Amino acid sequence: MAVEMSEKEENLPTAKREADTEAAMEMTKKRENLPAAFSVRNLSAWYGRRRPETQPQYILQNLSFDIPAGRSAGILGPNGSGKTTLLRALTGILPSEGEIRILGTPLSSMKRRDIACCCAVMSQFFPTGFAYTVRETVEMGRYARRQTGTASSDREAVDRSLEETGLQDLAGRPVTALSGGQLQRVFFARALAQETPILLLDEPTSSLDLRYQAELSRLLTRWMQGKTRLPDGRIIPNTLVCICHDLSLALDLSDDLLLIKGGALAAAGPKKKVLTGELLADLYGMDVPRYMLRTEKVWKDLLAREKKTKS
């Protein structure tokens, strides 16, 4: 793996630079020896108990890809392409055929608690039928860990998650009294409290204002640099799988991209190799780069006016 140098790194002493490069290569070597966070072969998935009798009834058809441990993968595609279905199939929430392995273990052989120790899922839908408090809701994320942890470790994990998501002052409030953005932060805190090496997020910023979008991005970037110990003692680099309609967020957070169209895999791999104007046009039916740049001049003019006013 080639290691690109930033301008800051080029000014470092040679010995320090070489040490950092060796450390990066060693980390890469260790990750290459780990099983993939997800290894998927010929995955097809559907809704309902019975296996579909005809091909059009499958929501996903014959997907194969790997998501290495320690990487972040963004799932992109138009509405109805199968992104949420893929997230649910990866953790066994939906019936499927083909092979899914989580950290080397076949999904078909894993109990629900085993899956919950490896993967935390934050859905785009937030059930609030009962007036649990914010803290009680976040504590639900500790279910899978309770047989291997302690009461104090549960409290610490919940306290840390509430602090990281800025919810300490709302801990005693019923979730039925929260705004959509606050509720989204609660369920993200619950996913963090689960303490898994894999996070699967479905549109994590859809209800957040700009400030919390930026804070969530920083939090996920920091979380991605860490590792998590599983109950069996294995220490796994953190892995993020995220569905995003916000392409800027997807590119900001993701090392790799999975592009889904019509239930099939249009492309998969490192974002710099996968992302092309032609592929995006085929995926979304429009000139995506031009659309994304449509407001760039507005912000540049605003910054120029402010700079002129201050000078």
N, C-alpha and C positions, 0 to 999 in steps of 0.2 A: 504494500500500500504506500503510495506516495504521500509525503507529508509536506503540505504547502506552508511556506513561511510568510508571516505577516511582516509589515515594516518594523513593528516593535521588536519582533523576534530577531530580525536581521541585525539590530543594534546590540543584541546581547553578546557577552563574551562567548568565544567559540566553545569552550569547555561546557558552559551552561547550556548552550544551544544543543550540543551533541548529547548531553545528559537528558534533556527534555525529549529529544528525538528518540533516543533509546527507550525512554519510559513509554512513549507513545507506541513504539513498535512492540514493546513487551506486552502492553495492554491489548494491542490488536491480536498478538499471538494467543494470549489467554482467551480472548473472545472467540477466536477461531476454533479453539478446542472445546468450547461450550456447545451443547445442543442448541438449536435455534429456539427462540421464544415460541414461534409457531412454524411448523413445517406442514404444508397443506398439499395434498395430491388428489387431483380429480374430484374436487369437492362440488357436489350439487346439493341444493337445499330447497326446502319448500315449507309452506304453512299447512297445518292440519296433521292429523295423526297418520293418515294413510299415505303411502308412497304414491306419487302421481302416476297415472297410467299413460299420460301423453307428455311429450317434451315441453310444450308451451306452459304446462302447469308448474314447472320448476322455476323458482325465482333466481337461483344461481345455477350455472351449468359448467361443470368441468374446470374449476379454477385450480391452478397449481402455483404455489409460490412459497418462499421462505422469508421470515422476518427474523434476522439475527438478534440474539440477546444483546442488549446494550445499544440498540438502534431505535430511532423513532420513525414510524411509518404513517404517512398521511393517506387516507382513502378518499379519493375524489371521484366525482361523477354527477350527472344530472339527477333531478328528482326521479324516484322510481327505478333507479338503475340497480338497486340491490345492496347498497352500502350498509344500511342498518341490518339487513338480513345477514350479511356476512359477519358483522360483529356478533350477532346472536348465535350464529352457527359455530363460530370459533370457540365459544364457551359452552356449547351443548344445550343452549336454551331452545334451539329449533332442531327438528329432525333433519338429518343429512345422510348422504352416502359419500364414499371416498374415504380418505384418511386425513385426520388432523392429529398432530402431535404437539403437546405443550411441554416445552423444555425436555423433549425426548421421550415423553410418556404418551402412549396412545390415549386420546380423549375418551375412547370407548371403555377403557379400563379404569378411569378415574371416578371416584365418588364426588358428589357435589362439594363436600368440604375440602377435598384435595384441590379441586378447580378453584375454589374461593381463596385458598391459600396462595395460589399462583397468580390469579387474575382478579382485578377489581373492575367492575363495569359501571360506567355512569351513562345512563340512558338520557335521551332527549325528552322523555316523558317522566313527570314527577308525581307519583301517587301521593295524595294528601287527604285521604279519607278519614284519618284519625288525627286528633289534636296533640300529637306528641310534641314535646319541646325540641328545640334545635339540638340540644345536647343529647337527648334520648335518641334522636334520629341518627346522629353521628355515631353514637355508641353501638348501633346496630351493625356497623361495619366491623365490629370486633368479634362477631359470632364465630367465624372460622378459626380465630386464634385462641379462643377461650380455653380449649383443652390443653394448649401448650404454653400459654402465658400465665400471668398473675393479675390480680386485681389492680395492683399498682402500675403494671405495664399497660393495662387497658386505659387507666386514667391518664397516664402520660401520653399515650398515643392520641387519645381524644383531645386532650388539652392542646397538644402540639398542632393537630389538624384545625382546631378552632382558631388558634392564633395565626396560623399560616394563611387562613382564608378570611381573616378579619371579622370573625363571628363571635368573639368573646362576649361582647356586650349584648348579643342576641341569644345567648345560650339558654336562657330560661323562657324565651318566647315560643308560643305554639307555632308550628310550621304553617298552620292554616291562616296565620295573621301576617305572613311574609309576602313581599313582592316577588314577581317572577325571577328577577335577578338575584335576590337574596336566597330564594329557594334553590336556585341553581348552584350557588356557592355552598349551601348546606349539603347537597348530594355529592358535590365534589369533595367536601371535607370528609364525608362518610367513606368515599373511595380511598382517600389518603389514609384514614384511620385503619383501613383493612390491612395496611402494610404488606402489599404484594409487590413482586418485582415487575409485574406487567399491569399497566393501566390501559383500559379501553374506554375511550371517550367519544360520545356521539354528540356532535355540535356543542362543545363545552362553553362557547361564548355567545350563544344565540340570544340570551336575555340579559347579557352584561353590558353596562355602560363602558365608555372608552377607558376610564381609569382601571376598572376591574379586568377588562380585557388585557390591558398591558401588564397588570399585576399577575394575572393567571399565566400569561406567557412567560414572565420572569420566573414564576414559581415552578412551572413545568420544566423550563430550561435547567434550573438548579436541581430539581428532582432527577432529571435524566443523568446527571453527573454522579449520582450515588449508586449504592448497591443495597440489596435486601437479603436478609437471611431467611431461608425457608425453615419450616418446622423440622425438616430432616437434616438440617445443618448446612445445606448447600448455600453458598453466597452467590447471588445472581446479579449482574448489572441490570439496572432499571431499563425497562423497555416501554415505549409509548406507542399506542395505536390509536389514531384519532381521525374521526370523520369530520371534514371541514367543508362548508360551502364558501367560507371566507378564504380565498386563495392566498391572500397575503399572510394570513395566520398559518395556513398549511405549509407554505414555503419557509416561513420563519421557524416553525417547530420541527419540520420533518427532514430526516436524512434521506429517506426513500419514499417513493410514491407508488400506490396501487391505483390504477385508473380503471373504473368499472363502467361498462356501458351495456345496457340490456341484459344484465345478469352474467355477462362474460368479462373476462379480464382483457382489457384493451392494451395495457402495458404495465410493467412492474420493474422497479430497479431504482438506483440512485437518482435523485431529482434532476441533477444536471444532465444526465443522459436521457432520461425519460421525457422531460418537458420540452415540447416543440410546439410552435404555433400551429402547425398542421394537425398534430394530434389533438390539441385543445379545441381546434375548430371542429374536428370530427366528433369530439366528445360533447361539446356544448352547442354546436351549430351556430357559432358566431366568432368574430375576431376578438379573442379574449385579451391579448396584449393591448390592443387599441382601447378596448373597454376599460381595462384596469388603469390606463394612463389618462383617462378622460379628465380627471380632476387635478392632475399633477400641476398644471399651470396655475390653478387657483391658489394652491398652497405655496408655490414658489413666489407668486406675486405678493401674497400675504407676508411671507418672511422678508421679502425685499422691502416692502413698505415699512415694516417694523424696524428693520435695520436702518433705513433712511431716517426714520423719526428719531431714533436714539443717537444717531451720529450728529 
